[in-house]
């Protein structure tokens, strides 16, 4: 039997518009069942009222285990998000269930359908499972109520990234991606941020296609969420997802290392500490330079420098683990760095030269002519000008898009000024003086064709 809860409010209203509500509109819409409850955040309130309009929670989601349909997965992820937002502001489980089932809100549509098909008990149990899981997650993580709390959480997320083994070319690219996004989030002061793929590619020092593929891998591993697809003038909105509980280690990985998108990928599976340890600030400072392009030192050379910047004086075995590279790659990159005067070899240990992170080498027994900057390093490695070519290509793409938008606007403006008549309407040029229909090009009378009083063609 369905229990009866006290009704928080009287009126139940929905927004009359279809677009995203503004801050003032959201304040006016906090009526009905939500009137007596603590207000949700602006984003969660919009999700509750209007549903997932931007499909931010529509990617594959198997939190319940087993195989589920895309619709049920989407509804489960959206319900869990609303439940987490409600738990953070102090709702009770009974209030959450009542709002989702009794309110006319889009986020509760799946629960109301389940109630209609299988009864109130099944729908209530489904909502209670979502609430219990979301509440457990909220209680197991540190609350973020101030800007200082966010930066502390971001520092913990950075530490987790630095201690995760990012293997292979794809793994090093994902490391660049996350490092660039951490810098953007640090400036914005929140997890959600706005960046286009071209701007992100220039920050990462790679092509737009490479950045796009990296985004897809991070989306699949649930480290990144796309909130919307952007607009003609603004980039897409994204959100970094930090699933780092307050009382756990930073050493997390996947069964296949950092192979994003693989089976059971993501931070849900605990792995032994592989010894990965790099300095992500060094990665963010150097990754956009031409010297670290694909045909230069690349991501593996960048990882070696970042590992030595974190802990100078490592053996080849230690560098394999800390930089997450193979032994052959370690020997190859260390040979390049020694020939440039950026690394010196003493017995079994490798050390950075004094100004190596500025691209200035030092004369060593392995290097008679050290480099004097990262520009000279790129020239020696044959990667000079890669960044400039990439920027010119991106600017040409932007210019072509803007030119296309101008031409499209002109065609639309001309169509509005000179509307095309409907084909069923008679052309005035085809009407003769005596009312018959003539071919205006030849002047011949067209038989069995007339014009009705409403101006439309009539075929006899």
N, C-alpha and C positions, 0 to 999 in steps of 0.2 A: 504493500500500500504506500502510496506517495505521501511523504511527510509534508506538513504545511509549515512554511517559514514566514516570518513577518515580512511584509512587503516594504522595501526601503523607500519607495516613492509611489506616486500615483500615475503620472503621465509616462507614456512610452513613445518616444518620438525617434524618427530617423532623419538624417540629413536629406534635404530635398535635392541637393546637387550631386553630381556624379564625380566631380574632381576631388583632389586632395583638399581637406579642410585647412583653413588657416588657423593661427593660434587663437584669434578672437572667436572664430566659428566653433572651434573645439570647446572653448569655455562655455559657449551657449548650448552646446550639445550635451553637456554633462547633466542630463536630466533623467527622469524616469527611474529605472532600477539603479542607476549609478549615482543618484543624488545623495544618498546617505552613506556612500562608501568613499574611502580615501581615493583621490583622483590618480589615475594612471599617468604614466609619462605620455608625452605628446605622440610619440611613435606607437606605443602600445595602444593608446586610445584610438588612434586612426586604424590600427590593425583590427581592433575589436569591432569598431563601427562599420568599416568599409571592406574588411577582409584583406587578403594579400593581393592588392591590385598590381604590384610590381613583380609578383612571383618570386619574392625573396626567399620563401620557404618551400619552393616547389621542386628543388633538386632532390635526387634520390635520398630517401630517408628510411632507415631500417632500425629505428630505435626499439621497436617492439620485438624484433627478431622475426625470422621467417620471411616469406614473400607476401607483399601486400600490393594492392593496386596503387597507381599513382595518385588517385584522388584521396584514398584513405591515408596514404603517407603524407600528402600535403596537409590534410586536415589535422593529422596528429602533430606535425611540426608546428603548425600555426596555433593549435590549442596549447601545446607545451609553452610556446613563447608568451601567449597571453597569461597562462598560469604563473610563469616565472615573474612577469611584470606585476601581477596581482599579489603574489607572495612577498615581493620586495616592498610594496607599499602598505602591507598589513591587512589584506583581505583574509577572511576565513574560508575554509573549504566549502562550507554550506552556501556562503554568499557567491562564491565563484560558480558553483553548480547552478544556483538559481538564476544568475545573470545569463549564463550560457543557454539554459533551457527555456527560461521565461522571456528573456529579452529578444527583440527583433533584430539582433545584431548579426552581421555577416559571419563573424568568426564562429558563432554557435550553430550555423546552419547544418553542419554534418552531425552534430550531437542531436539536434532536433529531428533530423531525418532518422537517425538511429532510434530515437524515442518513438517515433511514429511507426517504425517497422517492427521493433523488438520489445518495446515497452520502456517504461521509465526506469526500471531497475537496471537494465542493461546500459542505457545511456548514462545514468548516474555513476555506475561502476566504471565506465570508460573515462568519464571526466575525472573521477576520483583518482584513477591510476595516473592520469596526466598531471593532476595537481600534486600527488605524492612525489612523483619523479622530479617535477620542477622545484618543489619545496626543498627536497634533499639537495639538489644542485645549488640552490640559493644559499642554504645553510652551510654547505661545504666550501664555499668561496668567500673571499674577503669582500665586504660591501664597499662600493665606490660611491662616496657621497660628496667628496671634494676633489679639487684638481690635484691636490697632493696624493690622494688615494689612487687616482688614475695613473699618475706618473710612477707610483710605487708598483702598481700592477703591470704597467708597461715595462718597467725595469725587470720584473720577474719573467715576463714574456720574452724579453731580449735574452736573459740568461738561459732560458729554456732553448731558444733558437741557437745560441752559441754552443750549447752542449749536446745538440742533436747531430748525429752523423749524416751529412748531406752528400751522398755518394753519386758519382757519375756527373755527366754534363748537365742532365736535367736537374739533379739535386743541387748543383752549384747555382744554376739559374734560379731555382726556387729560393735559395738563400739570398740572392740579390734582390729578388722580388720582395720578400718579407722585410729585408733590411731597408729598402726604399720606403715601404709602407710604414714601418716603425718611425722613420724620420718624419713622414707626413703627419702621422697621428700625434707625434710629440708636439708638432707645431699647432695642430688643431685642438689638442687637449681633450680628445675623445676617440673612441674606437672607430666610429664611422668617419669616412673621409671621402673626398671627391678627387678623382684623377682619371685622365683619359689614358688609353693604351699607348698613344704616341708619347705623351709626357712621361709615362712610366718607363717606356722603353729607353728614352734618353737618360733618365736617372739610372737605369740598370746598365746601360752601355750595351744594348743588344737591339735586334730588329723588333718591329711591331709584332710580327708573327711569333717570334720567340716569347715575347711578353704575353701574348694571348694564350699560347699553349701552357705557359707557366700558371696563368690565372686559372685555367681549366683544371690543372692538377691540384692547385690549392683549394679550389671549390669542391673537388671530389673528396679531398681529405678533411673537409670541414674546418680548415684553418682560415677560410675566407668566405664571405657571403656577399653577394651582389644585391644591393637594396633597390636599385633601379638601373635603367639603361641609359640615363642621361638625357640631355636635350640637344638641339642643334647648336647651342652656344656653350653648354657646360658638359664636363665629363660625367661618367657614370659614378654613382655613389656606392661605396664598398664598406664593409665592416670586417675588421680583424676579429677573429674568435679566439679567445684565450680560455682554454679549458684547464688551466693550471690550478688545482685546489691549493688552499693555503698551507696544508700540512703534508705535501708530497714533494718528491725529489724533482729536479729539473731534467733528469736523464730519462727521456722518453723517446721511443722510436717506433718503428713498425716491423713486422716480421721480415720484410725485405729491405731493411734499412729505410732510407727516406724515399723509396719509390712511390711517389704520390700517385694515388689512383689505383693501386694494386688491391688485392684481396685483403680485407681487414686493415686497410691503410688508415692513417690518421693517428692521433695521440691516445686512442683508447686502449692500446695494448702496451703493457709494461715490458721493457726489455732490459737486460743487464747493461751496466755502464760500459760503453765502448771506448771511452777515453777521448771523445771528441771535445775539443776546446779551442775556440778561435775568438778573435776580437772583432765583433761585428761593426764597431765604429770604424775600424780600419777598412773593412769591406765597403762600408758606405762612403768613405772618403776617397777610395781609389777606383771603385768598380766602373765609373763612367769614363775613365781615361782610355785613350786609344791603346796604350800599352797592354791593357787587359782585355782587348777584343779577342774574338775567337781565334784569329790567326796570330795573336801575340802570346802573352803569358796565359791568357784564358782564365777560366774560373779556378782551375787547379793551382796555377801560379799565385792567384790572389789568395787562395786558401792557405798556401804555404806561408806567405807573408803575414796573413792574419794570425796563423797559429804561432809563428815566431814572435809576432808583436805581443801576443798574450803571454807566452812563456819563452823567453830567449834561451838558446842553448839546448837543443833537442837532438837526439840521435835519429837515424833514419827510421827505426822502428817506432819511436815515439811520434815522429811526424806523420807516419802512415795513419796512426790512430787519431791524432789531434786534428789533422787536416782532412781526414776521411778520403784518402787517395790510396792507390795501389803502390807497391814498391817501385815498379817500373816508372810510373808517373812521378813519384817523388824524386828518383834519380834524374829523370829528364828535366824537371823543373828546377831542381837544385843546380844542375849543370848550367842551365841558362842564367840563373841568378848569380852564380859564381863568376861566369864569364862577363857579366855586366858590372861586377864589383858591388853588388847589393848584399851578398851573403859570403861569409868567410868560413872555412872549414878548419877546425882545430881538433885533431885526433878523431874521435867519433862523433863530436858534437858540431852542430851548425848554428852560427850566430848571425844576426843582422849587423851590417856595418852601421856606423853612427848615424848617418843621414839616409838610410835606405828607404824609409817611408816617405821621404821627400823626393825620391828618385835620383838622389845623388850618390854615386858609388864611391868606393875607396879602393886605392891600388892595393892588390893582394898578390900572392904568388900565382893565383889562378887567373888574375886579370891585370893586364899591363895598361890598358886604356879604359878606365871606368867611365860610365855615363855621367852626364852633368844634369840630367833632368828626365822627367817622364816623356817629354817630346822626343829627345834623342833615343830613349829606350824604344819608343814606338817606331822610329825610323830604322833602327838596327834590326828590329824584328819584322819589318815589312808591314806594319799595321798603321802607319801614319795616315791621317786623314779619314779614318773610318768614322769617327764621330761627326766630322763636318759633312761628310757625304750622307750620313744618316739624317742629320738635321735638315740638309737641303732637300732630301727626299720627302721628309715629313712636311716641310713647309710647302713643297710643290703639291703634295696631296691636299693640304689645307686650302691652298689657293685654288686648286681645281674644284674643290667642294664648294667654296664660297662663290666662285664664278658660276657653277651649276645652280646654286640657290638663287642667284640674281636672275639668271635666264628663266628659271622656273617661275619666279615671281612675276617677271615681265609677261610670260605667256598666260599666267592666271589673270593678270590685270587686263590684258587684251581680250581674254575670253569674257570677262565681266563687262567690259565696255561694248563689245560687239558679240552679243550672244547668238549662237547658231539656232536658227528656227527649227522647229520639230519637223521631221520628214513628212508627217501627215498633213501639215499645213501647206496650202497652195502658195507658190511663188508668185508675187504680183507681176513679174515680168512675163508670166505665161498666160495672162488674161488679155484677150483681145478687146477691141472697142465694142464689139457686139455681144460680149459676154462669153464667147467661145474660148476654148483653150487652144493656144498655139505654141509651137516650138519657137522660143525667142531667138534661136540661132538661125533657123531656116525660114521662119514665118509661116510654115505649113500648119493647117488646122489638125488637131489630134482628135480623132473620132472616139466616141464612147468614153470620153473623159470630161467630167463636169466638176464644178466647184460648188459646195454646199453653202448655205447661208452663214454657217459658222466658220467658213474659210478653209475647210478640209476637202481633200480630194474625194471624188465619188467615181467609181468605175462601174459603167453600165453593164 
